[in-house]
Every structure is written in structure tokens, then in C-alpha cells.
Amino acid sequence: MKGQVKLPYERLMRVLVVEDSFTQAQIHQMNLLRRGFQVEWVTNLHEVLLRLQGSGIDVVLLDLSLPDSRGIDTFFRVRDAGRGVPIVVMSALDDEDVAMEALHGGAQDYLIKGQASNDMLVRCLRYAFERGRVEQELREGEKRLRLIIENSYDAFIAFDATGKIGGWNRQAENTFGWQTEEILGMNLADTIIPSRYLSAHKRDMFNLMTRGVSKLLNRRAEMQLMRKDGREIPVEIALFPVRTTDVSDSFCAFLHDISARREMEKRNKEWNDELERRVQERTGELRRSNAELQQFAKIASHDLQEPIRAIQGYAQLLGKRYKGKLDTDANEFIDYILDGCSRMVKLIQAVLQHASIGTTDVKAVQFVDCRVVLEEVLANLKAGIEESRTRVVVGEMPTVVANRTEMVQLFQNLIGNAIKYRGPDRDPEIYISSEANVHEWVFSVRDNGIGIDPRYTDKIFDMFARLHGKTQYSGTGIGLAICKKIVETHGGRIWVESELGNGSIFLFTILRFRKADDGREEVVQ
């Protein structure tokens, strides 16, 4: 595509999308193809295992819930068959334990459907590819390289299974205040272990000596250690055996003083707390300001309509009274006045409509059957649908907690736009569907119309945004701004995936939960 610079590896990177949802797979495919990826799509575990027997796949984008496999077992089956192919999990399962198990098992990233943006997904895939390539190149020499780097910058301590110190570098001297010649031969328990941790330290050393196990072994951890002057400092430690045997009797530890980091974290927390306080204050001010602006918009719009109607009325009187008495230019001028007044009235009414969204009584929020809403919308648009020979296909629709009037308005604007911006050489086709994520419903309205340049997909939801002249397509330019405000007042998001000439997919989310009388969240089926 013009305007995008593609790196060589992007043109070669092949992504295997494992997703049983047709809509979700289409979104991934459109997004990734536009970013320069090659894409293959399979729908179940059996197909992905067969595909991974071959070659050419650089990274797998994996959904954990498939027709023939569910949960973390899906990941391990694909990982074992992938022979080192990087895997990015993208699942509706928002479970921290499952995510950690997948990451510990080798997943490059774990993304939640409905929360991860397209840009985040692309970055994760690129990083996964790069990390996989580097890990493959460095796997054999990783331990040796880690030793060289850590020894250069961190404190290094070598000790035996009894805790007797046998190695101590210059950075350890700087960190703990003990000189090498005075600490060699001494015990960890007598030097850098604080007294309140001695019992735990002795148990840990016993496990190291007898079974070769420790909660610190082969991983990074944070703990408190003690300097020679008695001051405790926080350190990050990595511990590993020097000889890889069932029971090792010699160990190395690399330690990094994280006092500055802890201080920075403390300051960041204080700054964040202060920022949160200011944000809350500012939010309150904005709410008051928005309420005042909404009231002003209503008053101003009503006041504006009166003189416009007066101009419109007198222009109509002129046309009737002097019909046939004025020249062609005068009649044309009167038509211009009437057309301008009509458009101004419609624009003011649209602004009023936009200002009124989210200000209705809370009682207007109720259980809304989206299928019934769509039946009403299609009845409202019946004339336009028949005239344009539009084919509308509606999938399974849920019941949501929402303002019914605004839901009718939302669907009517999106479907009406799909009819309006149809292609010149084919009958319009509109497909409406929904899917459930962990916390929300994802609705999609897909058409085969003229499409939208991806450069403008974020701008079309702005007030008065128009990509075409008013003579080519009628309208006020507020319809999609109204859609955005309706969705956001319901706690959701709205976005579009499109390319010029290839139709558009408008997607929006509505929360699946509502507050019960006892304060708990209830799922809306």
C-alpha cells in the first residue's frame, strides 16, 4: 500500500491464524495483509497440527477455544508440534493462571480478545518472530553469554552447598562493602543474610545440598540482603548450579542492587496517586462543563431554528407570490435559500440529537433484544432496501442491557450508511453478526460497498466528518459521531476495518454485565 514502508522480513513473514470464528479470522486477515504479512487460516487443532508438519510458518496466532480442543492443552499440543515456531495466544479466556501457564510454557505473548488493539497484535507478532529468530541463533551459547554479561555488570558470588563463599568480584565489593580477601571462606549466613531470614536460608541450603532444589534456582527473584555496615538493600538475584548434576555442591549467584529502581517505583506510585487525584478532579470539572455545554447546545439550537424557519417561510412566500414574475436567476436564488435552510434545520436537529445521547433517564436502560431491534430498523429502512435491492443477512443476536431507542438509532445509522455508500456495479449485501467475548458482545456490520481509505478510518467518527461532497452523498456528517457517542455511553468501543473498493466492517462492543440490586455483576446472555 502507498504510504507504508515494508521491511524485507515483513514480506516474508507467514502467520498461521488458528481461529474458528469467521468474523474474527476475517478481521485478522484484513489487518495483517494490510501490514505486509502473509496469512494462512485454519479452524481447528487437527488442521494446525497437520500444517505444522510442513514448513514456511514463522509465527502462530492461536485461539485456545477450538471445536476439537479447549484451554491450555490447545497451546501445549500446538507448541509440541511446532518445533520451535513462536506462538502468540489470542483468546477470549481472561484467566491469569492460564496466561501465566502459557507464558511459562513458551508462549511469546498472551492477548485478550476485545482488549488488544490491531497495532498491539501486529507488534506482538513482529516481536515474537524476532525473539524466536534470536533465540534460535543463541540457544546453544545462551548460558555462556549470560555469564559474561552478568559478570561484567552485576555482583558475582560463588559458594558451596554449605554456604561457604568461594568467589567474590569487584561489583560485589561495591554492593556489599566486603573486600574480597576478607570475605572469602566466610559463610553467607554470617555476612549478607539478615538475621530474620536465617531460618529460611538454612532450609533452602539444606534443600540445595540434599536435593538440588531451591525457590531461587534457575530464575530471577527479588530479596533483601545486608551490607557490611548492617544496612539492608533490595537485590535481584539469579542462582544456578555450576555443575549440572542431580545434586550440585557448588553454585553461582548474580545480584543487582535495585535500590534506585525501588525508589523510582515509590516515586512513580506517588506521582500516579497524585495524577489520579488530579484526573478525578478534572473529570468532575469536565462532567459539569459537559452538562452545561449540552444545555447550551439545546437552547442555542432551538433559538437558531426560529430565524431559519422564518427565512424559509418568507422564501416560500416569495416563490408563490412572484411565481412567473421573476427571471430564472431569481427563482434559482430562492431555491438555493430554501435548500440551505432545509440543510441547516437538519444539521441543527442532528446536533441536538448528538447532545441528547446519554442524558436520558436511567429507567430507559433495559433488557433489549437486538433481533427485535433489527426487525424494527429493517422495517424503517424498507423503502431504501427495496429500491437499492439490498440483501441483508442477520446472524444470532443477543439480549443486552441498553437504551432501546439508542440501539435502534445505532443500527439504523450503520445499515443506512451501508446502503448509501454502495458500489456502483453490484447490489448491496449487508451481514450483521455478534460474538461473545469475556466481558462484552462484539457486533459487526459488514458490507460490500465502496470502502474507506485506511488513512481516514479514525477520522470518520468525528463530528461533521465527510469524505465525499454533499452533492455526491447526502447527509449531515454527524451520523457516525452519533454512533460513537451511543456506543461509548454504553461502555463500549466502535471502529472500522476497510479498504477502498473492498467494503467495510464496522464493529462495536456492548458490555455483557450489569449491576444487580446487591451490587454484584450479572452476565447478560
N, C-alpha and C positions, 0 to 999 in steps of 0.2 A: 504494500500500500504506500501511496505517496505520503511523505512527511514522517516516515518511520525508518530508522537506521537499524538494520539487522546484522548482528554479528554472525560469523561463519557457523558457530556451533548451534545457533538458533535454527538455521535452515536444515540442519541435520538431526536435531533432537526429535525423537519419536516418542510420543506419550501414549501409553495404553490406558484408556479410560475404562474402568470397571464400574459400571453403573446400570442398574436395571430400570431406572426412571427415564423414559424417553425425553421428557421435557428437560430434566437436569442434564442429560447427556448432550442434548442439542445446545444448551447454554454453554457447557464446557467446550464443545466443539467449535462453536462460533467464536468464543473468546480466544481459544488457543490458536485456531487457524489464523485469526487476525494478527496475533502476536508472533507469527512466524514458526509455529510448531507444526510437526506432522502428527496426526491423530489417528489412532485406531480405537474402536469401541467394541467391548464385549459386555454381555449382560449377566453372566453367571460364573461361578467358580470353575466349573468344568471347562468353559471356553478359555478362561485366563490361564489355567494350568496347561492346556494344550498349546496356547500361543507362546508361553514362556519356555517351551521345549525348543523353540526356534531361536532366532537371533534378531537383532535390529531394534529391540526395545531399550530405550535409555532411561525411562522412569515410568513407574506405575502410579496412577491416581486411583485409589482404591476406596470403594464404599464397603463397609463391613456387613451391611444387611443385603444379602443376595438371595435369590429364590432357593438356592441349594446350599447355602451356608450363612450363618449369622454370628455376629460377635467377634471376639478377639481371635477365635480359632480360624476365621477367614484370613486374618493377617498372617498368622504363622504358616498356614498352608501355602499362601502366595509367596511368603518370604523364602520358605524352604525350596520352592520350585523355581524361584527367580535367580538363584546362583549369583547373588550379589547385586542384582538390579535394584536401584534405590526405590523406596516406596513412600509415597505421601498419602496418608489416610485422610479422607474427607467424608465424614459420617454425620448423621443426624443424632448419633448417640453421644450426648454431652455428659460423659461419665469420667471423672478424673482418674479413677482406678484403672479403667480400661485404657485411657490415654497414656498413663504412665507405663502400663504393661507393654503397650505397643512401642513406646519410645525406648524403653529398656530393651525390648526385643529387637531393635534395629530400625524402626521406622524413622524416616528423616524428619517428618513433621506430622502433627495430628490437628486437622482443621475441623471446625464445626460448621455444618451446612447452615446457611442463613446468617452466619456471623462473619465468615471470611469473605472479603471483597475479591473481585476478579483480579485486581492488581496484586493482592496478597497471595492469591493462588499461583499466579504467574511467577512471582518472586520465589515462592517455596519450591516450585518445580525446577526453576533455574538453579537455586542453591542446592537442591537435592542432587541434581545432575553433577554440579561442580564438586560437591562434597564426595559423592560416590566415586568420581574420577580420581580425586586426590587421594581418597582412602585406598583405592585400588593400587595406586602407584607407590604409596608409602607404607602399606600394611606390613611388609617384611622388615622394614627398618624403623618402625614406629618406636619401639622401646628404647633403642639406642639413641635416636634423635631426641626423644623426650628427656633422656638422662642428660644429654649435652646441654639442651636449652635450660632445663630446670636448674642444673648445677651452676649455670652461668649467672642466673638472676635470683635464685632463692636460697634460703638456708638449707644446708645438707647435713643430715645426721645419719651415721651408721651405728647400729647396735645389735647385740646378740639377743637370744631368746630370754635371757635373764634381765635385760635392760641395761647391760654394761655398754658404755659409749666407746666406739672404736673409730669413728670418723666425725670430723667437725670442720666445716670450711669457713672462709673469711666472712661470708654473709651471715653464718650462724653466730660468729663472734659479734658482729654489729647488731644482730637482732636480740641476742640474749645477754650480752655483756660478759660472757665467759671466754677467756682466751683458750686457744686450742690446747696448749701444753698443760693447763691446769684442769681441764675437764676430761681429757682422755683417761679412760679407766674408771671414771665415776659412773654412778647409776642414774638413770632418768628420774627415778623416784626421789633422789637426793638433790636434784638440781632444778629441773624445769617443770616438774609436775606439782601443781598446787596441792596443799595438804587435803583439801576437801574432796579431791579426786583420786587419792591414793588407793582406796579400796577398789574402785572401778578399774584403776590402772593395773593393779596386781591380778585381778581376774582376767583382764584382757591379755596380760603377758602369759598367764598360765594357759589360756586357750591357744595362744601362738605357739608356746613351747610343746604342748601335747597334741594339738590337733591341726595346727597351722591355720587357724581361723581367727578373724577379728573384724569388728564392725568398721574398722578403718582400712582394712586390707583392700588394695586394688580399687580404691575410689577416693574422691576428694571429699573432705569434710572440714567443718569449722569447729574449733575448740579453743579453750582458754589455757595458755601456758604461762610460765613465770620466768621473769628475768632474774639475773643475779642480785639486783637491788631489791627484789621482792615484789616488784610491780608486775601485775598480770597484763598480758596483751592477747588480743584475739588473733589467731592464725588460721590459715587454710593449709591443710595437711594432706599429702598423698603418701601412702605407705605401701611398699611392695617387698616381696622376698627377693634376696639376691640369688639364691639357688632355687630353681623351680622343682621342688620335690614334694612328696606328700606332707612331710613335716620339715619346715625350714628352720634353721638355727641362726640365721643372720638376715637382717632387714635393713632397708634404707628408707629414709623419710625426707621428703622435700617440703619445706614450710615457707609460707609467705606471710609476712606481717600485714594484716588487713585493718590496722587501727585507723588509717586515713580513710579507708573505704567505709568503715563503720561510722566514723564521724560525718562523712559526707551523706551516708544514708540517714543519719539522725537529722542533719540539716535539711535534707530533702523532705523528710517527713514533716518537719516544722514548716518548711515552705509550702508543702502540699496542703497541710492543715490550714495555713493562713490563706492560701489560694482558694480552698474550698469555702472558707468562711466568706471571702470576698465574692466568690461566684454566687453563693446563696443570697447575699445581699443584693448583688446585681440582678439576679434572677427575679427577686421580689420587685425591684425597681422596673425591670422590663415588663413584668406582668401588669403592673399598674399602668405603665406607659402604653402597653398594647391595648388595654381596656379603654383608655382614653382615646387612643387613635381609632379604635373600632367605632366608638360612639361618635367621634368627629366625622368619620367616613360616612356613617349613616345620615347624619344631619346634613353634611355637605352635599352628599349625593341627592338627597331629597330636594334641597334648595336649588341644586343645579338643574334638576329635571323640570322645574316650573318654567324658567325662562326659555328652555329649549322647546317645551310643548307650546309655549306662546309663539315662538318663531315658527314652529311647524304649522300651527293653526293659521297664522296670518299668511304664510306662504301658500297654504292650500286655498285660502280665500282669494288671494291674488290670481292663482291659477284658474279658479272657477269664474271669477268676475270678469277677468280680461282674456278669457279663452277666445282665440281667433282675432283679438285686437292687438296683440303684441307680436313682435317679429320672432323668428326662430331662435335667435340667441337668448331673448328674454325668457322664452319657455324653457330653454335648456338650463338657464341660470336657476329658475325656480325648481327644476328637477334636482339640480345639484344641492340646493338648500334643503329640500325635503329628504334627500338621501343622506346628507350629512347629519341632519337632526335625528333620523332613524338610527344611524350607526352610533351616534352619541348616546341616545337613550339606551340602546342595547349594551353599550360599554359601561354606562353607569350602573345598570342593573346587574351586570356581571361583577363589577367591583363590590356592590352591595352583597351579592351572593357570596363572594370570597370572604368578605368581612364577617358575614354571619356564621361561617363554618366554625364549629367548636364552641359556639356561645349558646346553644340550645339547652333546655332544661335536662338535667341528668336523667330524668324519667324517660327521655326519648331514647336512651340506650337500653336495648332489649335483646332477646334472642332473635336473630334474623336468619331465616332460611334463604341462603344465597340462590338456590334454584328457583324459588318463588320470586325473588328479586329480579332474576334474569328473565323470567317469563313476562314480568311487567315491563322491563326495559325493551324486550323484543317487540312487545305489543305497541309501545310508544314509538318505536322506530320502524314499524311495519311498512309504512309507505316508502321510506327510503330504501329499505331492504328489498322490497319487491321491484322498485324502479331500477335499482342497480344490479338486480339478480344476484344478491349476496347469499352465499351459503354459510350458515352459522352452525357450528358443532359445539355443544356444551357437554363437558365431562361431568364426573361426580362432583357435587358441590356440598360443602359443609354448612352447618349452622354456626354462626359466630355471634359474639356479643358486640353489638354496634348500633349506630343510629341508622335506622332503616332508610329514611329519606336520603341521607348522605350516601349510603351504599347504592341506591338506585341512581343517584346523580353520578357517582364514580364510574359504575359500569356503563352508563349511558354515554358519558363523555368519551370513554376509551373505545367502545364499539362504534359510536358515531364518527370518531376520528378515523377508525379503520375503514369505514365505508367512504368517508370523504376523500381520504388520500389513497384511493385505489389506483392500480395500474391501468394504463390506457388500453392495453391489449389482452386483458384477461378478466374474467368475472371474479369479484372479491370472494375470498374464503377466510373465515374467522374461526379460530379454535380457542375455546375457553376451558381452562382446566385448573385444578388445585391439587396441592400436595401438603402433607403434614410434616413439619419439622419438629424438633424437640419442644420449642416454645411457641411456635407460630404456624399459621397457614400461609402457604405461598401460592398466590393466584397468578395465572399468566393469561394474557390476551394476545394471541399470535395471528398475524395477517400476512397476506402475500402482496401487499401494496408497494408503493414507490420507495419505501425505506427512508432512512435518515443517515446523513453523513456522520460517522462516529465522532467527529470533532464537535458536534453540536448536541450529543445525547445528554449532556449535563445541563445545557442551557435551555432546552425546550420546556423545562418545568418552571422557568422564571415568568413573572408577570409580564404580559404584553409581548412575549417572545413569539416571533413569526419567522419561519424560514422561507415563506412564499408571500408574494404580494396579495393584497386583499381582493384584487380583481381575479386572481387565479383560483384562490380558495377563500371562501367567505369565513367570517368568524372574528372574535374579539381578541384572540391571543391570550385568553385567560383560562381556557378550558383545562389545560394540563396543570396550571398553577392551582386550580381548584382541586383537581385530583390529588396533587401532592399534599395540600393542606388537609384534605379529608383523611388521607392515609396516616399522616403524621399525628393528627389529633386522636387517632385510634392506636397510637403507639407503634406504627409500622413504618416501612420504608417503601419507596417506589423508584424504579429505574427501568431503563430500556436497553435492549441489545438489538442492534440493527446495522445494516449496510445498505448503501444506495442501490436500489433496484432489486433487493432481496427480501423485502418485507421487514417487519419489526416484531419483536416480542416485548410487550410491556408487562412487567412483573411488579407485584406489590405484596406486602405481608400484613396480616392481621393477627394479633396475639390470640393464642388458644386458651388463655386463662382469664378468669375474672375473680374478683374478691367475693368470698362468701360472707354471710352475715357474721360468722365468728372470726373473720379476718384471714382465714386460710384461702389459698389459691385453689380454684376448681378448674379442671380441664373441660373445655368446651368441645364436644365430639363433633 
